[in-house]
């Protein structure tokens, strides 16, 4: 099955939910961690975090749980060494 994607003028038709996960280094009060964000529009944004040891997939799955999307990560793309896109 091939999925066709195209821009509708307001969103990409055929796209699925994903989380952008970024590494956040340690601060004076917190250890290093992964921060995941799922954003559907300006009114619907879900965030979650995981420790560095738990990893970016765990952060993405926690954000997915909050957003009510399926809990299975099916894709993971590296944007750079500190940022991932995890698809559901």
Order of alpha helices (4+ residues) and beta strands (2+ residues): beta-beta-beta-beta-beta-alpha-beta-beta
